[in-house]
Amino acid sequence: MRILALEHDLNTPTYANLEELQRDEARAVWQLQQADVIRGIWFTAAERNAVILLECADADAARLHLDTLPRVRHGYSNFKLYPLHSYDGFARLFAAGATAKVEEPPEY
């Protein structure tokens, strides 16, 4: 199952060695990517919060993986999880008797 995880900050980091924490975080993310748990990771443009796409059995498994991240372990951030399923809207185009309205693209 694919799960979208959106990071939100809990506390301002006061870790004694912030650079070390950031390296540990990058290392942990790399390990989860190499294990095919993390399928993609981005930062939001404004807040630089992580947006992670995970592949796990369920949200509980995703939570266990995210809880291994140093920023989560130290209480600096957490994640809101959104389990995803495939888009099924295309079925409306191919349903028996359905008539799809095809619009011409706008002229530029």
Biopython code that builds the backbone (N, CA, C, O; Angstrom):
import numpy as np
from Bio.PDB.StructureBuilder import StructureBuilder

atoms = [
    (1, "MET", "N", (0.842, -1.170, 0.000)),
    (1, "MET", "CA", (0.000, 0.000, 0.000)),
    (1, "MET", "C", (0.891, 1.238, 0.000)),
    (1, "MET", "O", (1.909, 1.297, 0.689)),
    (2, "ARG", "N", (0.480, 2.217, -0.788)),
    (2, "ARG", "CA", (1.209, 3.493, -0.792)),
    (2, "ARG", "C", (0.603, 4.414, 0.259)),
    (2, "ARG", "O", (-0.614, 4.497, 0.427)),
    (3, "ILE", "N", (1.487, 5.091, 0.946)),
    (3, "ILE", "CA", (1.066, 5.989, 2.024)),
    (3, "ILE", "C", (1.808, 7.303, 1.865)),
    (3, "ILE", "O", (3.031, 7.328, 1.724)),
    (4, "LEU", "N", (1.056, 8.389, 1.890)),
    (4, "LEU", "CA", (1.630, 9.723, 1.831)),
    (4, "LEU", "C", (1.805, 10.210, 3.264)),
    (4, "LEU", "O", (0.865, 10.169, 4.058)),
    (5, "ALA", "N", (2.997, 10.668, 3.590)),
    (5, "ALA", "CA", (3.299, 11.158, 4.936)),
    (5, "ALA", "C", (3.701, 12.622, 4.834)),
    (5, "ALA", "O", (4.626, 12.972, 4.101)),
    (6, "LEU", "N", (2.999, 13.472, 5.576)),
    (6, "LEU", "CA", (3.289, 14.903, 5.595)),
    (6, "LEU", "C", (3.848, 15.280, 6.964)),
    (6, "LEU", "O", (3.201, 15.083, 7.993)),
    (7, "GLU", "N", (5.051, 15.821, 6.955)),
    (7, "GLU", "CA", (5.722, 16.189, 8.201)),
    (7, "GLU", "C", (5.165, 17.489, 8.757)),
    (7, "GLU", "O", (4.822, 18.404, 8.009)),
    (8, "HIS", "N", (5.080, 17.555, 10.073)),
    (8, "HIS", "CA", (4.820, 18.828, 10.738)),
    (8, "HIS", "C", (5.768, 18.926, 11.931)),
    (8, "HIS", "O", (6.019, 17.946, 12.632)),
    (9, "ASP", "N", (6.284, 20.133, 12.140)),
    (9, "ASP", "CA", (7.243, 20.366, 13.215)),
    (9, "ASP", "C", (6.526, 20.412, 14.548)),
    (9, "ASP", "O", (5.416, 20.932, 14.656)),
    (10, "LEU", "N", (7.178, 19.856, 15.567)),
    (10, "LEU", "CA", (6.654, 19.893, 16.923)),
    (10, "LEU", "C", (7.408, 20.886, 17.789)),
    (10, "LEU", "O", (6.801, 21.658, 18.531)),
    (11, "ASN", "N", (8.720, 20.867, 17.695)),
    (11, "ASN", "CA", (9.574, 21.726, 18.519)),
    (11, "ASN", "C", (10.727, 22.248, 17.676)),
    (11, "ASN", "O", (11.114, 21.633, 16.682)),
    (12, "THR", "N", (11.261, 23.372, 18.077)),
    (12, "THR", "CA", (12.466, 23.889, 17.443)),
    (12, "THR", "C", (13.641, 23.058, 17.933)),
    (12, "THR", "O", (13.841, 22.919, 19.140)),
    (13, "PRO", "N", (14.420, 22.505, 17.010)),
    (13, "PRO", "CA", (15.542, 21.664, 17.435)),
    (13, "PRO", "C", (16.512, 22.411, 18.340)),
    (13, "PRO", "O", (16.957, 23.513, 18.019)),
    (14, "THR", "N", (16.830, 21.804, 19.465)),
    (14, "THR", "CA", (17.841, 22.328, 20.376)),
    (14, "THR", "C", (18.941, 21.292, 20.558)),
    (14, "THR", "O", (19.733, 21.363, 21.498)),
    (15, "TYR", "N", (18.974, 20.337, 19.650)),
    (15, "TYR", "CA", (19.954, 19.256, 19.694)),
    (15, "TYR", "C", (21.345, 19.867, 19.755)),
    (15, "TYR", "O", (21.627, 20.846, 19.064)),
    (16, "ALA", "N", (22.203, 19.301, 20.568)),
    (16, "ALA", "CA", (23.538, 19.862, 20.769)),
    (16, "ALA", "C", (24.304, 20.001, 19.457)),
    (16, "ALA", "O", (24.988, 21.003, 19.244)),
    (17, "ASN", "N", (24.198, 19.029, 18.596)),
    (17, "ASN", "CA", (24.903, 19.087, 17.325)),
    (17, "ASN", "C", (23.881, 18.901, 16.206)),
    (17, "ASN", "O", (23.638, 17.780, 15.758)),
    (18, "LEU", "N", (23.285, 20.004, 15.761)),
    (18, "LEU", "CA", (22.225, 19.966, 14.754)),
    (18, "LEU", "C", (22.730, 19.368, 13.442)),
    (18, "LEU", "O", (21.993, 18.640, 12.777)),
    (19, "GLU", "N", (23.970, 19.663, 13.060)),
    (19, "GLU", "CA", (24.519, 19.090, 11.829)),
    (19, "GLU", "C", (24.580, 17.569, 11.922)),
    (19, "GLU", "O", (24.311, 16.878, 10.940)),
    (20, "GLU", "N", (24.925, 17.050, 13.072)),
    (20, "GLU", "CA", (24.969, 15.593, 13.263)),
    (20, "GLU", "C", (23.563, 15.001, 13.149)),
    (20, "GLU", "O", (23.380, 13.943, 12.546)),
    (21, "LEU", "N", (22.578, 15.678, 13.725)),
    (21, "LEU", "CA", (21.193, 15.213, 13.636)),
    (21, "LEU", "C", (20.730, 15.183, 12.175)),
    (21, "LEU", "O", (20.065, 14.238, 11.750)),
    (22, "GLN", "N", (21.081, 16.213, 11.418)),
    (22, "GLN", "CA", (20.688, 16.271, 10.008)),
    (22, "GLN", "C", (21.365, 15.170, 9.188)),
    (22, "GLN", "O", (20.741, 14.590, 8.300)),
    (23, "ARG", "N", (22.626, 14.883, 9.477)),
    (23, "ARG", "CA", (23.309, 13.774, 8.801)),
    (23, "ARG", "C", (22.665, 12.437, 9.163)),
    (23, "ARG", "O", (22.467, 11.584, 8.297)),
    (24, "ASP", "N", (22.339, 12.257, 10.444)),
    (24, "ASP", "CA", (21.684, 11.023, 10.886)),
    (24, "ASP", "C", (20.327, 10.863, 10.214)),
    (24, "ASP", "O", (19.937, 9.755, 9.845)),
    (25, "GLU", "N", (19.609, 11.972, 10.056)),
    (25, "GLU", "CA", (18.305, 11.941, 9.384)),
    (25, "GLU", "C", (18.469, 11.521, 7.920)),
    (25, "GLU", "O", (17.738, 10.662, 7.427)),
    (26, "ALA", "N", (19.421, 12.129, 7.244)),
    (26, "ALA", "CA", (19.661, 11.787, 5.841)),
    (26, "ALA", "C", (20.071, 10.318, 5.702)),
    (26, "ALA", "O", (19.646, 9.641, 4.766)),
    (27, "ARG", "N", (20.882, 9.834, 6.618)),
    (27, "ARG", "CA", (21.313, 8.433, 6.589)),
    (27, "ARG", "C", (20.112, 7.501, 6.789)),
    (27, "ARG", "O", (19.992, 6.494, 6.091)),
    (28, "ALA", "N", (19.238, 7.823, 7.720)),
    (28, "ALA", "CA", (18.063, 6.995, 7.993)),
    (28, "ALA", "C", (17.109, 6.991, 6.801)),
    (28, "ALA", "O", (16.549, 5.950, 6.459)),
    (29, "VAL", "N", (16.922, 8.145, 6.171)),
    (29, "VAL", "CA", (16.074, 8.222, 4.979)),
    (29, "VAL", "C", (16.681, 7.385, 3.860)),
    (29, "VAL", "O", (15.969, 6.654, 3.171)),
    (30, "TRP", "N", (18.004, 7.492, 3.681)),
    (30, "TRP", "CA", (18.685, 6.709, 2.649)),
    (30, "TRP", "C", (18.480, 5.206, 2.880)),
    (30, "TRP", "O", (18.226, 4.460, 1.934)),
    (31, "GLN", "N", (18.591, 4.773, 4.120)),
    (31, "GLN", "CA", (18.406, 3.347, 4.427)),
    (31, "GLN", "C", (16.979, 2.894, 4.107)),
    (31, "GLN", "O", (16.777, 1.795, 3.591)),
    (32, "LEU", "N", (15.989, 3.741, 4.413)),
    (32, "LEU", "CA", (14.602, 3.391, 4.092)),
    (32, "LEU", "C", (14.366, 3.397, 2.586)),
    (32, "LEU", "O", (13.557, 2.618, 2.084)),
    (33, "GLN", "N", (15.058, 4.261, 1.869)),
    (33, "GLN", "CA", (14.951, 4.236, 0.404)),
    (33, "GLN", "C", (15.572, 2.970, -0.154)),
    (33, "GLN", "O", (15.004, 2.337, -1.044)),
    (34, "GLN", "N", (16.722, 2.599, 0.358)),
    (34, "GLN", "CA", (17.393, 1.396, -0.120)),
    (34, "GLN", "C", (16.592, 0.132, 0.196)),
    (34, "GLN", "O", (16.721, -0.875, -0.500)),
    (35, "ALA", "N", (15.772, 0.184, 1.236)),
    (35, "ALA", "CA", (14.921, -0.949, 1.621)),
    (35, "ALA", "C", (13.582, -0.931, 0.867)),
    (35, "ALA", "O", (12.703, -1.746, 1.148)),
    (36, "ASP", "N", (13.427, -0.007, -0.087)),
    (36, "ASP", "CA", (12.186, 0.149, -0.867)),
    (36, "ASP", "C", (10.977, 0.492, -0.001)),
    (36, "ASP", "O", (9.847, 0.153, -0.351)),
    (37, "VAL", "N", (11.204, 1.151, 1.107)),
    (37, "VAL", "CA", (10.109, 1.634, 1.951)),
    (37, "VAL", "C", (9.736, 3.041, 1.512)),
    (37, "VAL", "O", (8.560, 3.337, 1.302)),
    (38, "ILE", "N", (10.727, 3.906, 1.372)),
    (38, "ILE", "CA", (10.491, 5.255, 0.870)),
    (38, "ILE", "C", (10.634, 5.220, -0.644)),
    (38, "ILE", "O", (11.685, 4.857, -1.172)),
    (39, "ARG", "N", (9.559, 5.604, -1.340)),
    (39, "ARG", "CA", (9.549, 5.617, -2.807)),
    (39, "ARG", "C", (9.869, 6.984, -3.366)),
    (39, "ARG", "O", (10.307, 7.099, -4.511)),
    (40, "GLY", "N", (9.656, 8.028, -2.575)),
    (40, "GLY", "CA", (9.959, 9.387, -2.990)),
    (40, "GLY", "C", (9.920, 10.297, -1.785)),
    (40, "GLY", "O", (9.172, 10.055, -0.838)),
    (41, "ILE", "N", (10.730, 11.350, -1.819)),
    (41, "ILE", "CA", (10.745, 12.306, -0.714)),
    (41, "ILE", "C", (10.998, 13.700, -1.286)),
    (41, "ILE", "O", (11.833, 13.882, -2.172)),
    (42, "TRP", "N", (10.270, 14.664, -0.768)),
    (42, "TRP", "CA", (10.363, 16.054, -1.205)),
    (42, "TRP", "C", (10.266, 16.941, 0.023)),
    (42, "TRP", "O", (9.929, 16.477, 1.113)),
    (43, "PHE", "N", (10.566, 18.228, -0.162)),
    (43, "PHE", "CA", (10.305, 19.254, 0.846)),
    (43, "PHE", "C", (9.242, 20.198, 0.303)),
    (43, "PHE", "O", (9.202, 20.474, -0.896)),
    (44, "THR", "N", (8.382, 20.690, 1.187)),
    (44, "THR", "CA", (7.470, 21.754, 0.769)),
    (44, "THR", "C", (8.314, 23.007, 0.539)),
    (44, "THR", "O", (9.329, 23.221, 1.202)),
    (45, "ALA", "N", (7.875, 23.823, -0.406)),
    (45, "ALA", "CA", (8.665, 24.997, -0.780)),
    (45, "ALA", "C", (8.753, 26.027, 0.338)),
    (45, "ALA", "O", (9.819, 26.596, 0.573)),
    (46, "ALA", "N", (7.661, 26.271, 1.020)),
    (46, "ALA", "CA", (7.642, 27.346, 2.016)),
    (46, "ALA", "C", (8.257, 26.927, 3.354)),
    (46, "ALA", "O", (9.155, 27.601, 3.859)),
    (47, "GLU", "N", (7.785, 25.832, 3.925)),
    (47, "GLU", "CA", (8.208, 25.461, 5.281)),
    (47, "GLU", "C", (9.369, 24.473, 5.317)),
    (47, "GLU", "O", (9.973, 24.266, 6.369)),
    (48, "ARG", "N", (9.685, 23.861, 4.173)),
    (48, "ARG", "CA", (10.698, 22.796, 4.100)),
    (48, "ARG", "C", (10.335, 21.613, 4.990)),
    (48, "ARG", "O", (11.201, 21.010, 5.623)),
    (49, "ASN", "N", (9.044, 21.289, 5.031)),
    (49, "ASN", "CA", (8.607, 20.082, 5.711)),
    (49, "ASN", "C", (8.667, 18.927, 4.719)),
    (49, "ASN", "O", (8.414, 19.107, 3.528)),
    (50, "ALA", "N", (9.002, 17.746, 5.216)),
    (50, "ALA", "CA", (9.132, 16.583, 4.351)),
    (50, "ALA", "C", (7.763, 16.082, 3.892)),
    (50, "ALA", "O", (6.788, 16.095, 4.645)),
    (51, "VAL", "N", (7.723, 15.647, 2.654)),
    (51, "VAL", "CA", (6.578, 14.960, 2.066)),
    (51, "VAL", "C", (7.145, 13.639, 1.549)),
    (51, "VAL", "O", (7.996, 13.623, 0.660)),
    (52, "ILE", "N", (6.664, 12.535, 2.114)),
    (52, "ILE", "CA", (7.259, 11.231, 1.809)),
    (52, "ILE", "C", (6.191, 10.297, 1.263)),
    (52, "ILE", "O", (5.084, 10.218, 1.796)),
    (53, "LEU", "N", (6.535, 9.595, 0.199)),
    (53, "LEU", "CA", (5.686, 8.540, -0.333)),
    (53, "LEU", "C", (6.314, 7.213, 0.066)),
    (53, "LEU", "O", (7.436, 6.898, -0.330)),
    (54, "LEU", "N", (5.568, 6.434, 0.865)),
    (54, "LEU", "CA", (6.065, 5.153, 1.357)),
    (54, "LEU", "C", (5.294, 4.001, 0.742)),
    (54, "LEU", "O", (4.146, 4.159, 0.326)),
    (55, "GLU", "N", (5.927, 2.851, 0.687)),
    (55, "GLU", "CA", (5.284, 1.603, 0.267)),
    (55, "GLU", "C", (5.387, 0.651, 1.454)),
    (55, "GLU", "O", (6.466, 0.153, 1.775)),
    (56, "CYS", "N", (4.241, 0.405, 2.103)),
    (56, "CYS", "CA", (4.200, -0.431, 3.306)),
    (56, "CYS", "C", (2.928, -1.273, 3.293)),
    (56, "CYS", "O", (2.022, -1.038, 2.493)),
    (57, "ALA", "N", (2.873, -2.245, 4.178)),
    (57, "ALA", "CA", (1.688, -3.099, 4.279)),
    (57, "ALA", "C", (0.465, -2.294, 4.688)),
    (57, "ALA", "O", (-0.637, -2.545, 4.201)),
    (58, "ASP", "N", (0.653, -1.327, 5.582)),
    (58, "ASP", "CA", (-0.453, -0.503, 6.062)),
    (58, "ASP", "C", (0.111, 0.723, 6.780)),
    (58, "ASP", "O", (1.326, 0.895, 6.874)),
    (59, "ALA", "N", (-0.779, 1.562, 7.280)),
    (59, "ALA", "CA", (-0.352, 2.801, 7.945)),
    (59, "ALA", "C", (0.434, 2.511, 9.221)),
    (59, "ALA", "O", (1.350, 3.258, 9.563)),
    (60, "ASP", "N", (0.087, 1.440, 9.924)),
    (60, "ASP", "CA", (0.828, 1.099, 11.141)),
    (60, "ASP", "C", (2.282, 0.772, 10.821)),
    (60, "ASP", "O", (3.185, 1.183, 11.550)),
    (61, "ALA", "N", (2.514, 0.040, 9.742)),
    (61, "ALA", "CA", (3.882, -0.283, 9.335)),
    (61, "ALA", "C", (4.624, 0.989, 8.927)),
    (61, "ALA", "O", (5.801, 1.153, 9.248)),
    (62, "ALA", "N", (3.942, 1.881, 8.226)),
    (62, "ALA", "CA", (4.564, 3.153, 7.839)),
    (62, "ALA", "C", (4.955, 3.954, 9.076)),
    (62, "ALA", "O", (6.040, 4.533, 9.130)),
    (63, "ARG", "N", (4.074, 3.984, 10.061)),
    (63, "ARG", "CA", (4.351, 4.712, 11.305)),
    (63, "ARG", "C", (5.593, 4.145, 11.980)),
    (63, "ARG", "O", (6.431, 4.906, 12.464)),
    (64, "LEU", "N", (5.726, 2.825, 12.021)),
    (64, "LEU", "CA", (6.897, 2.204, 12.649)),
    (64, "LEU", "C", (8.183, 2.628, 11.940)),
    (64, "LEU", "O", (9.189, 2.900, 12.596)),
    (65, "HIS", "N", (8.159, 2.688, 10.614)),
    (65, "HIS", "CA", (9.344, 3.124, 9.873)),
    (65, "HIS", "C", (9.651, 4.590, 10.136)),
    (65, "HIS", "O", (10.806, 4.951, 10.365)),
    (66, "LEU", "N", (8.637, 5.430, 10.106)),
    (66, "LEU", "CA", (8.861, 6.866, 10.321)),
    (66, "LEU", "C", (9.340, 7.152, 11.737)),
    (66, "LEU", "O", (10.092, 8.100, 11.963)),
    (67, "ASP", "N", (8.907, 6.337, 12.685)),
    (67, "ASP", "CA", (9.340, 6.524, 14.071)),
    (67, "ASP", "C", (10.823, 6.256, 14.270)),
    (67, "ASP", "O", (11.375, 6.600, 15.315)),
    (68, "THR", "N", (11.484, 5.641, 13.276)),
    (68, "THR", "CA", (12.929, 5.407, 13.381)),
    (68, "THR", "C", (13.738, 6.632, 12.966)),
    (68, "THR", "O", (14.944, 6.683, 13.208)),
    (69, "LEU", "N", (13.098, 7.613, 12.347)),
    (69, "LEU", "CA", (13.815, 8.807, 11.905)),
    (69, "LEU", "C", (14.256, 9.640, 13.108)),
    (69, "LEU", "O", (13.470, 9.849, 14.032)),
    (70, "PRO", "N", (15.495, 10.117, 13.111)),
    (70, "PRO", "CA", (16.020, 10.869, 14.255)),
    (70, "PRO", "C", (15.180, 12.080, 14.665)),
    (70, "PRO", "O", (14.997, 12.323, 15.857)),
    (71, "ARG", "N", (14.667, 12.842, 13.694)),
    (71, "ARG", "CA", (13.859, 14.019, 14.063)),
    (71, "ARG", "C", (12.581, 13.606, 14.792)),
    (71, "ARG", "O", (12.119, 14.313, 15.688)),
    (72, "VAL", "N", (12.021, 12.483, 14.417)),
    (72, "VAL", "CA", (10.830, 11.971, 15.110)),
    (72, "VAL", "C", (11.229, 11.446, 16.487)),
    (72, "VAL", "O", (10.577, 11.755, 17.484)),
    (73, "ARG", "N", (12.289, 10.660, 16.540)),
    (73, "ARG", "CA", (12.743, 10.083, 17.821)),
    (73, "ARG", "C", (13.061, 11.162, 18.852)),
    (73, "ARG", "O", (12.816, 10.973, 20.044)),
    (74, "HIS", "N", (13.604, 12.290, 18.400)),
    (74, "HIS", "CA", (13.978, 13.366, 19.326)),
    (74, "HIS", "C", (12.824, 14.340, 19.587)),
    (74, "HIS", "O", (12.995, 15.320, 20.312)),
    (75, "GLY", "N", (11.660, 14.078, 19.003)),
    (75, "GLY", "CA", (10.487, 14.905, 19.286)),
    (75, "GLY", "C", (10.427, 16.219, 18.534)),
    (75, "GLY", "O", (9.704, 17.126, 18.946)),
    (76, "TYR", "N", (11.178, 16.350, 17.428)),
    (76, "TYR", "CA", (11.176, 17.590, 16.668)),
    (76, "TYR", "C", (10.120, 17.624, 15.582)),
    (76, "TYR", "O", (9.709, 18.701, 15.149)),
    (77, "SER", "N", (9.676, 16.460, 15.135)),
    (77, "SER", "CA", (8.649, 16.435, 14.100)),
    (77, "SER", "C", (7.838, 15.152, 14.200)),
    (77, "SER", "O", (8.207, 14.207, 14.898)),
    (78, "ASN", "N", (6.734, 15.150, 13.488)),
    (78, "ASN", "CA", (5.864, 13.991, 13.401)),
    (78, "ASN", "C", (5.254, 13.996, 12.004)),
    (78, "ASN", "O", (5.460, 14.937, 11.238)),
    (79, "PHE", "N", (4.516, 12.964, 11.676)),
    (79, "PHE", "CA", (3.934, 12.842, 10.349)),
    (79, "PHE", "C", (2.457, 12.536, 10.426)),
    (79, "PHE", "O", (2.019, 11.739, 11.256)),
    (80, "LYS", "N", (1.695, 13.168, 9.563)),
    (80, "LYS", "CA", (0.293, 12.820, 9.336)),
    (80, "LYS", "C", (0.295, 11.853, 8.162)),
    (80, "LYS", "O", (0.889, 12.140, 7.122)),
    (81, "LEU", "N", (-0.367, 10.710, 8.320)),
    (81, "LEU", "CA", (-0.355, 9.671, 7.294)),
    (81, "LEU", "C", (-1.664, 9.642, 6.526)),
    (81, "LEU", "O", (-2.746, 9.784, 7.096)),
    (82, "TYR", "N", (-1.539, 9.453, 5.221)),
    (82, "TYR", "CA", (-2.689, 9.358, 4.328)),
    (82, "TYR", "C", (-2.536, 8.102, 3.469)),
    (82, "TYR", "O", (-1.837, 8.137, 2.457)),
    (83, "PRO", "N", (-3.179, 6.992, 3.854)),
    (83, "PRO", "CA", (-3.148, 5.809, 2.988)),
    (83, "PRO", "C", (-3.826, 6.131, 1.658)),
    (83, "PRO", "O", (-4.863, 6.795, 1.628)),
    (84, "LEU", "N", (-3.239, 5.660, 0.566)),
    (84, "LEU", "CA", (-3.736, 5.966, -0.766)),
    (84, "LEU", "C", (-4.238, 4.702, -1.452)),
    (84, "LEU", "O", (-3.803, 3.594, -1.139)),
    (85, "HIS", "N", (-5.143, 4.883, -2.375)),
    (85, "HIS", "CA", (-5.533, 3.785, -3.255)),
    (85, "HIS", "C", (-5.575, 4.329, -4.677)),
    (85, "HIS", "O", (-5.580, 5.541, -4.892)),
    (86, "SER", "N", (-5.606, 3.436, -5.620)),
    (86, "SER", "CA", (-5.550, 3.844, -7.025)),
    (86, "SER", "C", (-6.752, 4.694, -7.403)),
    (86, "SER", "O", (-7.857, 4.497, -6.899)),
    (87, "TYR", "N", (-6.519, 5.624, -8.281)),
    (87, "TYR", "CA", (-7.579, 6.462, -8.817)),
    (87, "TYR", "C", (-8.494, 5.591, -9.659)),
    (87, "TYR", "O", (-8.026, 4.899, -10.564)),
    (88, "ASP", "N", (-9.785, 5.613, -9.379)),
    (88, "ASP", "CA", (-10.728, 4.788, -10.136)),
    (88, "ASP", "C", (-11.672, 5.627, -10.996)),
    (88, "ASP", "O", (-12.647, 5.103, -11.534)),
    (89, "GLY", "N", (-11.400, 6.885, -11.126)),
    (89, "GLY", "CA", (-12.265, 7.778, -11.887)),
    (89, "GLY", "C", (-12.332, 7.479, -13.370)),
    (89, "GLY", "O", (-13.322, 7.814, -14.020)),
    (90, "PHE", "N", (-11.299, 6.853, -13.923)),
    (90, "PHE", "CA", (-11.319, 6.539, -15.347)),
    (90, "PHE", "C", (-12.399, 5.521, -15.688)),
    (90, "PHE", "O", (-12.823, 5.432, -16.840)),
    (91, "ALA", "N", (-12.846, 4.758, -14.707)),
    (91, "ALA", "CA", (-13.903, 3.770, -14.960)),
    (91, "ALA", "C", (-15.149, 4.448, -15.507)),
    (91, "ALA", "O", (-15.907, 3.838, -16.261)),
    (92, "ARG", "N", (-15.369, 5.708, -15.132)),
    (92, "ARG", "CA", (-16.529, 6.442, -15.632)),
    (92, "ARG", "C", (-16.468, 6.647, -17.140)),
    (92, "ARG", "O", (-17.506, 6.766, -17.791)),
    (93, "LEU", "N", (-15.286, 6.688, -17.690)),
    (93, "LEU", "CA", (-15.132, 6.871, -19.131)),
    (93, "LEU", "C", (-15.460, 5.599, -19.906)),
    (93, "LEU", "O", (-15.878, 5.662, -21.062)),
    (94, "PHE", "N", (-15.272, 4.454, -19.273)),
    (94, "PHE", "CA", (-15.391, 3.196, -19.977)),
    (94, "PHE", "C", (-16.587, 2.363, -19.531)),
    (94, "PHE", "O", (-16.749, 1.228, -19.980)),
    (95, "ALA", "N", (-17.423, 2.908, -18.659)),
    (95, "ALA", "CA", (-18.595, 2.183, -18.186)),
    (95, "ALA", "C", (-19.556, 1.958, -19.348)),
    (95, "ALA", "O", (-19.634, 2.777, -20.263)),
    (96, "ALA", "N", (-20.281, 0.851, -19.310)),
    (96, "ALA", "CA", (-21.236, 0.516, -20.380)),
    (96, "ALA", "C", (-22.243, 1.652, -20.532)),
    (96, "ALA", "O", (-22.848, 2.095, -19.556)),
    (97, "GLY", "N", (-22.414, 2.113, -21.756)),
    (97, "GLY", "CA", (-23.391, 3.150, -22.042)),
    (97, "GLY", "C", (-22.940, 4.555, -21.708)),
    (97, "GLY", "O", (-23.688, 5.508, -21.929)),
    (98, "ALA", "N", (-21.729, 4.710, -21.178)),
    (98, "ALA", "CA", (-21.258, 6.041, -20.814)),
    (98, "ALA", "C", (-20.881, 6.815, -22.069)),
    (98, "ALA", "O", (-20.334, 6.260, -23.022)),
    (99, "THR", "N", (-21.176, 8.070, -22.048)),
    (99, "THR", "CA", (-20.756, 8.935, -23.150)),
    (99, "THR", "C", (-19.832, 9.981, -22.573)),
    (99, "THR", "O", (-20.218, 10.785, -21.725)),
    (100, "ALA", "N", (-18.639, 9.951, -23.038)),
    (100, "ALA", "CA", (-17.656, 10.906, -22.554)),
    (100, "ALA", "C", (-17.681, 12.137, -23.440)),
    (100, "ALA", "O", (-17.608, 12.039, -24.665)),
    (101, "LYS", "N", (-17.782, 13.279, -22.817)),
    (101, "LYS", "CA", (-17.741, 14.532, -23.548)),
    (101, "LYS", "C", (-16.283, 14.911, -23.752)),
    (101, "LYS", "O", (-15.535, 15.101, -22.793)),
    (102, "VAL", "N", (-15.901, 15.016, -24.977)),
    (102, "VAL", "CA", (-14.522, 15.363, -25.296)),
    (102, "VAL", "C", (-14.501, 16.836, -25.676)),
    (102, "VAL", "O", (-15.195, 17.257, -26.601)),
    (103, "GLU", "N", (-13.715, 17.600, -24.971)),
    (103, "GLU", "CA", (-13.625, 19.034, -25.229)),
    (103, "GLU", "C", (-12.366, 19.306, -26.039)),
    (103, "GLU", "O", (-11.331, 18.665, -25.858)),
    (104, "GLU", "N", (-12.487, 20.267, -26.927)),
    (104, "GLU", "CA", (-11.320, 20.687, -27.690)),
    (104, "GLU", "C", (-10.413, 21.500, -26.783)),
    (104, "GLU", "O", (-10.893, 22.248, -25.931)),
    (105, "PRO", "N", (-9.106, 21.359, -26.958)),
    (105, "PRO", "CA", (-8.189, 22.158, -26.150)),
    (105, "PRO", "C", (-8.315, 23.630, -26.543)),
    (105, "PRO", "O", (-8.624, 23.941, -27.694)),
    (106, "PRO", "N", (-8.079, 24.526, -25.604)),
    (106, "PRO", "CA", (-8.159, 25.955, -25.925)),
    (106, "PRO", "C", (-7.073, 26.355, -26.916)),
    (106, "PRO", "O", (-5.990, 25.772, -26.942)),
    (107, "GLU", "N", (-7.380, 27.353, -27.725)),
    (107, "GLU", "CA", (-6.368, 27.867, -28.650)),
    (107, "GLU", "C", (-5.597, 28.957, -27.953)),
    (107, "GLU", "O", (-6.164, 29.793, -27.251)),
    (108, "TYR", "N", (-4.298, 28.937, -28.155)),
    (108, "TYR", "CA", (-3.425, 29.938, -27.536)),
    (108, "TYR", "C", (-2.817, 30.798, -28.585)),
    (108, "TYR", "O", (-2.047, 31.706, -28.269)),
]
sb = StructureBuilder()
sb.init_structure("model")
sb.init_model(0)
sb.init_chain("A")
sb.init_seg("    ")
for serial, (resi, resn, name, xyz) in enumerate(atoms, 1):
    if name == "N":
        sb.init_residue(resn, " ", resi, " ")
    sb.init_atom(name, np.array(xyz, "f"), 0.0, 1.0, " ", f" {name:<3s}", serial, name[0])
structure = sb.get_structure()
